Structure formats: C-alpha cells, structure tokens
Amino acid sequence: MGGERPIVFDDDNPEWTEEDFARALPIEEAPEILRAAFAQPRGRPKGSTKAAAKQSISLRLDPDVLAYFRATGPGWQSRINEVLRKAMA
C-alpha cells in the first residue's frame, strides 16, 4: 500500500463516463476562451537562447584539480570556465 494514492470522489468534478467522452469536442472546436486557457507555447520562450552557446568538450584534468572543483558543489564546471577566462587576460 506504500505508493498507492487514495481514490477521491468529488461531486463538483465527477469522473467522465463514456457518454461524456462521446460528447466532447476536439480542442480546435472549443470556444476561443477555452483554447486560450490551455494554450501551450512550443519550444523555448523568445530570448531564452544564448547567442554564443558554450561548446561541450572532453578535458583531462589532474585528479586533485577535479576533486577541488567538484567539492565546491553545483556549478563547478562554470567555475573552471571562470578560472580559465581569467587566465586569458
């Protein structure tokens, strides 16, 4: 019984019957106000793509260097990138 969810009955929102499904309209035929409520934009939001995307590479590091950066927690790869960027100056 660990992961089972209890059955909840709701008189204001009863389970659909075969007749309910037979009467249902495709979303294309539903009123505009209803279609708008369920509209789901496709793809990424405008402006969310980066102009200069980072490249995925394979890089060999000494074990102690890798352990040091990993120990700093999430974002450790970005921190390696910051250190390399500073070394370019």
CYANA upper distance limits for C-alpha pairs under 8 A (distance plus 0.5 A):
  9 PHE  CA     14 PRO  CA      7.57
 10 ASP  CA     14 PRO  CA      6.17
 16 TRP  CA     20 ASP  CA      6.14
 16 TRP  CA     21 PHE  CA      7.37
 17 THR  CA     21 PHE  CA      7.03
 18 GLU  CA     22 ALA  CA      6.69
 19 GLU  CA     23 ARG  CA      6.80
 20 ASP  CA     24 ALA  CA      6.74
 25 LEU  CA     29 GLU  CA      6.55
 25 LEU  CA     30 ALA  CA      6.90
 26 PRO  CA     30 ALA  CA      7.20
 27 ILE  CA     35 ARG  CA      6.95
 28 GLU  CA     35 ARG  CA      8.00
 30 ALA  CA     34 LEU  CA      6.90
 30 ALA  CA     35 ARG  CA      6.85
 31 PRO  CA     35 ARG  CA      6.89
 32 GLU  CA     36 ALA  CA      6.50
 33 ILE  CA     37 ALA  CA      6.90
 34 LEU  CA     38 PHE  CA      7.20
 35 ARG  CA     39 ALA  CA      6.49
 41 PRO  CA     45 PRO  CA      8.42
 44 ARG  CA     48 SER  CA      6.94
 44 ARG  CA     49 THR  CA      8.04
 61 LEU  CA     65 VAL  CA      6.97
 61 LEU  CA     66 LEU  CA      6.71
 62 ASP  CA     66 LEU  CA      6.85
 63 PRO  CA     67 ALA  CA      6.53
 64 ASP  CA     68 TYR  CA      6.56
 65 VAL  CA     69 PHE  CA      6.97
 66 LEU  CA     70 ARG  CA      6.57
 67 ALA  CA     71 ALA  CA      6.47
 68 TYR  CA     72 THR  CA      7.37
 69 PHE  CA     73 GLY  CA      8.06
 69 PHE  CA     76 TRP  CA      5.82
 69 PHE  CA     77 GLN  CA      8.05
 69 PHE  CA     79 ARG  CA      8.04
 69 PHE  CA     80 ILE  CA      7.72
 70 ARG  CA     74 PRO  CA      8.10
 70 ARG  CA     76 TRP  CA      6.09
 71 ALA  CA     76 TRP  CA      8.48
 72 THR  CA     76 TRP  CA      6.72
 75 GLY  CA     79 ARG  CA      6.92
 76 TRP  CA     80 ILE  CA      6.88
 77 GLN  CA     81 ASN  CA      6.89
 78 SER  CA     82 GLU  CA      6.80
 79 ARG  CA     83 VAL  CA      6.81
 80 ILE  CA     84 LEU  CA      6.75
 81 ASN  CA     85 ARG  CA      6.61
 82 GLU  CA     86 LYS  CA      6.74
 83 VAL  CA     87 ALA  CA      6.82
 84 LEU  CA     88 MET  CA      7.03
 85 ARG  CA     89 ALA  CA      7.69
